[in-house]
């Protein structure tokens, strides 16, 4: 939807990203199976690292790169901005899962995990990045070519009250 990215001009490897999404599925299922808070917290930190563009510090990104290289797949470069936004959304979801598990809200953790796993599965198996599509919609709606709306989509109120006219 958008050709340029205001977040980053960097490129990432799409094939490694898809393999990383597969790893996210495995780790999310493991965190639910174990019922521990630490695994989704680690995954949230990993998503946070990737959202900042620090893939060299991300264990999931490094494992995905190694899997891609071991499979003999060539890198497919794509714009990093939408992927970084999607990673930020992933960080929010995994942090929410960790909080739900911490407060013994198992049903909430499962629902959040189901959404995360669904999005990761779409990325891993079909190459459809939900977070990237949301990012593109946000850019198309509020991008540099359009003025940003005021708080909650409302324009700012004028400094002085406007007199009302009666018919």
Protein Blocks (a to p, Z undefined) as FASTA:
>chain_A
ZZbdfkbccdcdfklmmmmmmmmmmmmmmmmmnopaklmmmmmmmmmmmmnopamlpmkl
mmmmmmmmmnopacddddfklmmmmmmmmmmmmmmmmmmmmnopaklmmmmmmmmmmmmm
mmmmnopafklmmmmmmmmmmmmkbccddeehiacddfbdcddddZZ
